[in-house]
Amino acid sequence: MHSGVYRLDGHPGSWHQTLTAAVLAAGPGAVVSHRGAAFLHGLAGIDPRPEVSVDAARAPRLPGLRIHRVAALGRPDVGTTDDIPCTRPARTVIDLAAVVEPASLAIALDDALSRRLITVRYLQCRIDALGRQGRGGLGTLVHLLGQRSGGGPHTQSELERRLLCALKDGGLPQPRTQHEVALPDGGKAYLDFAYPEAMLGIEADSYRHHSSRTDWRRDRTRNNLLLALGWRVLPVTWDDVVPDPTDLLALVTRSLNGNPRYTGKTVQTSPLAQ
């Protein structure tokens, strides 16, 4: 596969094999990075590429591989995934800013946040620790982080962000995000969006995060507990929001106006729902 790196004849190829061979060929201290590391972490929106980072003092030339020479790869930035040395999720997202389009970076960032691979605060700390000089695309990443922190509403996925924008553009009141509800069994539930006065919750129901039987049973149990407390939870999928959220906005409007618990201002029918 590379000079001094072989695979067994007849063994089927795979991206894991390609990336393992790349690290071996690049030599001691090399790690899979950028789009290669994004593949190992399963980040959405990124097409895999064989990319490796090495110490800046080294300059290996390997056909078919993109080699990045970096000044520092310390313990906070390096780990292993599937037994392959690679950059950790935070460093991977920082590196991606230099090699992918802003739209793809936003999707990967939201995916990492929604899966709790990273937090906004930790990513900001890593950016400060690594320094901003000479890092391409970092301005875009900092801007994206600013949209997901500070005084603005905080969302953890692309679907959640689009849903929040749809509610705002539709003239609906701004919901609370990641609203905490104490459950009868002593546990806590967190609703993606909530109108507490109306006891109405809205959940961004992504197949990626609710695809297993265990996920489905856990969500059903939680929703039953919320129902027992008087909450109504509306599951929302990507197709409900993109490209046309008209029916969803009408449903949320009716749910708020028709709920006797809701004491807020009556919501007018959204222009998008007319």
N, C-alpha and C positions, 0 to 999 in steps of 0.2 A: 504494500500500500504506500509506503514511503521507504526511503533508504534505511535498511535495518529493521523495518516493521512489516510483519507478514500476518496473513490470516490463513486459516486452514482452507485448503481447496474444497470447494463445494459448500462451504458454510454461507448461508444467506446473509446478504449485506443489511445493514441497518444504520440509522443515525447514531445510535450509541456506539456501534463499532467504528464508524467514521470519526467520531469525536475522541474516542479512546486512542485510536491510531494517531490522531493529530497531536494529542498531548505527549504521547511517547516519542514521536518524531521530533517535536519541538525541544525536547530535552528536560533536564532537571529544573523544577520550579515552574514549569509551564502549566497554565490552567485554561480550560475552556472558558470563553468569555463572550460578551456581546450577544449576537443572535444565537450562537451555539449554546451559551448558558441559558438564554431565554427558553430554548427548546427543552433543556433538561429540567427547568423549573416549571414547564408547562404554561408559560405566559401566553395569553391570548393575543392575537393580532400580529404576531411576529413569525415570518417565514424563517426556518432554520438555515443557518450558514455555518460552514466549518471555520470558526474564528477562535484564535488562541492568543492569550496575553503572556508575554515573557518579560523578564527584567530588561530595563532599558540598555544595560551594558551588553546585551546579546542581540544578535541580528541574524537568526536562522532564516534561510530561504527555502521554502517548501512549496513546490508547485501544487496549485489547487487549494491552498490554505491562505487565509488572511491573518497575518501576524501583527499584533499590536505590541509595541514596546512601551512599557509603562514604568513610571518612576517608583511606584510603591505598590506592593501587593501584600499588605499585612494580614494578621490573623482576623480582624473584623471583616475583611473582604474575601477571604478564601475559605472554602470548605469542600465537601464532596457530596455529590448527588449521584445515586446509582453507582457508587464506587468510582466515579470519575471526578478528578480534581476540577473544580470550577469556581467561578466567582459566586458569592452569595447573592440573594435576591436584590438587596439594596444596591450593591456595586453594579450588578447586572443592569438595573434600571438606569443608573447614572451613565453607564457606558452606552446603553442603547440610544440615549439622547443624541449621540454623535453620529449614529449610522442609520437611523430610521426617520421616517416622516413624522411630523407632530401628531397626526391622527393615530398612527400606529403606536406611538409612544403613549398617548393618552389611554388607549385601550389596554396596553400592557400594564401601565401604572394602576389603573382602576382594578384590573384583575388581581394584581399583587396585593392591593389594599383590601379588596373584598375577601380574599382568601387568608388575610392576616399574615401574609409572608413578611410584610413590612408595615410601618406606620408612617404617617406624614412627618411626625416629629423626628423619628429616627432617621429617615431619609434626609431631612434637612441637616441633622447633625453630621451625617456622613459627608454631605456636600461641603459643609464648613471644614471638616477635618481634612478632607482631601485637597481643598483649595479649588478655586474656580478658574484660575488662569490656565489658558490653553485647552480647556475642555469644551469641545464643540457641542452645540445644542443645549448647553446647560441653562441658557436664558429661557428656552422653551420649557424645560423641566421645572425650573423655579416658578415660572408663570403658572404651570399646571398645578403645582403644589399650593400656590397662593389661592387658587380657586377652590382648593379642597381643605382649606384651613382658615384661621382667622375669624372674622366676624360673619363670613358667609355660611350658608347651610353646608353641612359636611355630608357627603355621600360616598359610598364605597364601591360603586360599580358604574359602568357606562349606562346600564339600564336605569339605575337609580337616578343618575344625573339627568338623563333625558326625561324621565318621569317627572322630576321636580320642575324642569323647564316647562313641560306640558301643562302642569297644574298652574304655574305662574302665568304663562301665556294665555291660558284659558280664563284668567280672571278669578281663580279660586283663592281662598285664603292660604297663606303659607303654612304648611304643616310643620309639626315638630319632627326632627329627624332622629333616628336611633332612640326612640322613646322607650323608657324603661317602665315595665309593668310588673308589680309584685304578684306572684302566682300563689294560689291556695296551698300548694305543696311546699312553700317556702323558697322556691326558686324564683328566677327572674326571666322575663321575656323582653326582647328588644324588637320593637316594630320599626321597619324601615322608615315609614312615615305614619304620623298619627294626628288626629284631631281629637284630643282628649275630652273636650266638652261633649262631643257627639259620640265618644267611645267608638270611633271609627279608625281602623288601622288599614294601611295599604302596604302590601308586601310585594317587592320586586321579585317575582318567582322565576329565577334563572334555572334552566335545566342543568347547567353545569354544576350548580351548587345543591341541587335537590334531585340528583339522578339515581341514587341508590335506594334500595328498600329501607335501609336504616335511616337515611335522610327523610324519606317519605313518612315513616312511622313517627319519627321524632317531631316533625312539623305538625303532623295530625294531632298528636298528643298535646303539644303546646297550644294549638289553635282551639282544641276542645276546652282546655283550661281557660283560655281567654273568653270563649263563648260563655262558659259558666259564670264569668264575672260580668257579663253583659256587653262585651266587646263584639263588634262585627269586623271581620278581617276580609278585605278584598284582595285576592291574589291577582297580580298583574304580570303579564308576559310581555316579551319584546313586541309581539304582533299587536298587542293592545295599544302600544305607544307609537310604534314606527310602522308605516309612515303617517297614519291618521289616528289621533287619539280622541276623535269626536265622541264616540260611544262611551269611552271611559270617562271623559269629562262630564257627560250628561249623567252617568251613573253616580259619580261622586257628588255632583250637585244635588241630585234627588236624595241621596243618602243623608246629606247634611240638612237640607231643608225639611225633610220628612221625619227627622229624629227629634222627639219631644225633649230630649236632654240638651240639645244644642241651643245655647242661648246667644250665640254670636249673631252677627249681622246676616240677614237673609241673603243667600247667594243668588245673584241674577244668573239666568241661563247664559252660559258662555257663548260668545259670538261664533266660536268654532263648532258649537253643538247645534246652532240654529240651521 
